[in-house]
Amino acid sequence: MGEISGKIAIVTGAGHGIGLAIVKALLREKVRVLATSRRLEALKDMEGKNLLLTPADLLDDNSFDRIVSDCVAAYGGVDIVINNAGYGKKMLLVDTSKEEWDRHMAINVRAPFMLVNAAMPYLLESDYATVINICSVVSHEGYPMQGAYSAAKHALLGYTKVLARETFDKGIRVHAISPGGVATEMIQRLRPDLDLSTLSTPEEIADIVLFLLKNRNGAVIDEICVRRHTKEPWS
Ligand SMILES: NC(=O)c1ccc[n+]([C@@H]2O[C@H](COP(=O)([O-])OP(=O)(O)OC[C@H]3O[C@@H](n4cnc5c(N)ncnc54)[C@H](OP(=O)(O)O)[C@@H]3O)[C@@H](O)[C@H]2O)c1
């Protein structure tokens, strides 16, 4: 297993849900973390030597260089990028405006592409370079009422595959985690019919992130698909 203590990670969508759980898990492992999202109040009390908060809107093109330069100024580099921020709204495709379509694409797939490119010079220098993209069950499935979200998450998985192959010989490990229902704000918007107690928890997804980061053996995992325990296997 790899030692991640002291490594430097950027986590997007860090103020809520899965991202917040990932930041807390990384801090427990003594990873140095730059946490970013628009709302970061939940992390204010933990700010300190190993946690830097950079509020940023991923719809703003100036955010990506600023996030990376804040990270490099504070810690001296970037080893790990966790693209967790995401956006999904429940609606029929026929009712989806072009603004909503573009917003889904911008947050779910353009932002990871922009952030990784901004961090690339530092990832190339790192001896532990890793990118983890939080994809979704809808990277594989097409759920009605989630058209723009499904299209964007399919695109994120496609991006993840090509990034993995293009950086393979440069020593960068690229992973996708594709969860089904996780008990967060997002699922309450997309699937208000689901009882939160029947879903996976953000902490369980954070444990999978830690597993991928620590697993530096010869057996590499490209994607982990995660199902809530109440969903039928292979469905
Ligand atoms: N929950 C699920 O069932 C589920 C299943 C599969 C995949 N996922 C994926 O898991 C990831 C985390 O989602 P979650 O469930 O934890 O949902 P969440 O609680 O709604 O968190 C989404 C995060 O994305 C950030 N974000 C959204 N728009 C942003 C913007 N314009 N600029 C910066 N940050 C922005 C939000 O931060 P601010 O609002 O503070 O900016 C928030 O921290 C997403 O990629 C989601 O697609 C979730």
The ligand as an SDF file (V2000), in Angstrom:
LIG
                    3D

 48 52  0  0  0  0  0  0  0  0999 V2000
  -25.3460   11.8040   -4.6680 N   0  0  0  0  0  0  0  0  0  0  0  0
  -25.4110   10.8550   -5.5830 C   0  0  0  0  0  0  0  0  0  0  0  0
  -26.3150   10.0030   -5.5750 O   0  0  0  0  0  0  0  0  0  0  0  0
  -24.3570   10.7590   -6.6360 C   0  0  0  0  0  0  0  0  0  0  0  0
  -24.3280    9.5930   -7.4360 C   0  0  0  0  0  0  0  0  0  0  0  0
  -23.3710    9.5060   -8.4390 C   0  0  0  0  0  0  0  0  0  0  0  0
  -22.4550   10.4990   -8.6230 C   0  0  0  0  0  0  0  0  0  0  0  0
  -22.4980   11.6290   -7.8240 N   0  0  0  0  0  0  0  0  0  0  0  0
  -21.5010   12.6580   -8.0770 C   0  0  0  0  0  0  0  0  0  0  0  0
  -20.8060   12.9200   -6.8710 O   0  0  0  0  0  0  0  0  0  0  0  0
  -20.2830   14.2450   -6.9120 C   0  0  0  0  0  0  0  0  0  0  0  0
  -20.6160   14.9620   -5.6140 C   0  0  0  0  0  0  0  0  0  0  0  0
  -22.0190   15.1510   -5.5490 O   0  0  0  0  0  0  0  0  0  0  0  0
  -22.8460   15.1160   -4.1950 P   0  0  0  0  0  0  0  0  0  0  0  0
  -23.7810   13.9910   -4.2890 O   0  0  0  0  0  0  0  0  0  0  0  0
  -21.9220   15.2160   -3.0250 O   0  0  0  0  0  0  0  0  0  0  0  0
  -23.7250   16.4340   -4.4000 O   0  0  0  0  0  0  0  0  0  0  0  0
  -23.7700   17.8370   -3.6640 P   0  0  0  0  0  0  0  0  0  0  0  0
  -23.8780   17.6620   -2.1960 O   0  0  0  0  0  0  0  0  0  0  0  0
  -24.8310   18.5850   -4.3950 O   0  0  0  0  0  0  0  0  0  0  0  0
  -22.3450   18.4330   -3.9940 O   0  0  0  0  0  0  0  0  0  0  0  0
  -22.0310   18.9670   -5.2380 C   0  0  0  0  0  0  0  0  0  0  0  0
  -20.7920   19.8080   -5.0570 C   0  0  0  0  0  0  0  0  0  0  0  0
  -20.4560   20.4030   -6.3230 O   0  0  0  0  0  0  0  0  0  0  0  0
  -20.1760   21.7680   -6.0890 C   0  0  0  0  0  0  0  0  0  0  0  0
  -20.5110   22.6240   -7.2180 N   0  0  0  0  0  0  0  0  0  0  0  0
  -21.6540   22.6330   -7.9430 C   0  0  0  0  0  0  0  0  0  0  0  0
  -21.6420   23.6530   -8.8210 N   0  0  0  0  0  0  0  0  0  0  0  0
  -20.4590   24.3000   -8.6510 C   0  0  0  0  0  0  0  0  0  0  0  0
  -19.8570   25.4280   -9.2580 C   0  0  0  0  0  0  0  0  0  0  0  0
  -20.4690   26.1460  -10.2250 N   0  0  0  0  0  0  0  0  0  0  0  0
  -18.6390   25.8200   -8.8330 N   0  0  0  0  0  0  0  0  0  0  0  0
  -18.0190   25.1450   -7.8550 C   0  0  0  0  0  0  0  0  0  0  0  0
  -18.5150   24.0540   -7.2470 N   0  0  0  0  0  0  0  0  0  0  0  0
  -19.7400   23.6520   -7.6400 C   0  0  0  0  0  0  0  0  0  0  0  0
  -21.0480   22.1580   -4.9030 C   0  0  0  0  0  0  0  0  0  0  0  0
  -20.4420   23.2030   -4.1830 O   0  0  0  0  0  0  0  0  0  0  0  0
  -21.0560   24.6770   -4.0340 P   0  0  0  0  0  0  0  0  0  0  0  0
  -22.5380   24.5980   -4.2870 O   0  0  0  0  0  0  0  0  0  0  0  0
  -20.6750   25.0870   -2.6620 O   0  0  0  0  0  0  0  0  0  0  0  0
  -20.3140   25.4620   -5.0570 O   0  0  0  0  0  0  0  0  0  0  0  0
  -21.0380   20.9000   -4.0540 C   0  0  0  0  0  0  0  0  0  0  0  0
  -19.9930   20.9180   -3.1100 O   0  0  0  0  0  0  0  0  0  0  0  0
  -20.9010   14.9070   -8.1430 C   0  0  0  0  0  0  0  0  0  0  0  0
  -19.9750   14.8740   -9.2160 O   0  0  0  0  0  0  0  0  0  0  0  0
  -22.0720   13.9980   -8.4660 C   0  0  0  0  0  0  0  0  0  0  0  0
  -22.4330   14.0700   -9.8240 O   0  0  0  0  0  0  0  0  0  0  0  0
  -23.4310   11.7540   -6.8450 C   0  0  0  0  0  0  0  0  0  0  0  0
  1  2  1  0
  2  3  2  0
  2  4  1  0
  4  5  1  0
  4 48  2  0
  5  6  2  0
  6  7  1  0
  7  8  2  0
  8  9  1  0
  8 48  1  0
  9 10  1  0
  9 46  1  0
 10 11  1  0
 11 12  1  0
 11 44  1  0
 12 13  1  0
 13 14  1  0
 14 15  2  0
 14 16  1  0
 14 17  1  0
 17 18  1  0
 18 19  2  0
 18 20  1  0
 18 21  1  0
 21 22  1  0
 22 23  1  0
 23 24  1  0
 23 42  1  0
 24 25  1  0
 25 26  1  0
 25 36  1  0
 26 27  1  0
 26 35  1  0
 27 28  2  0
 28 29  1  0
 29 30  1  0
 29 35  2  0
 30 31  1  0
 30 32  2  0
 32 33  1  0
 33 34  2  0
 34 35  1  0
 36 37  1  0
 36 42  1  0
 37 38  1  0
 38 39  2  0
 38 40  1  0
 38 41  1  0
 42 43  1  0
 44 45  1  0
 44 46  1  0
 46 47  1  0
M  CHG  2   8   1  16  -1
M  END
$$$$
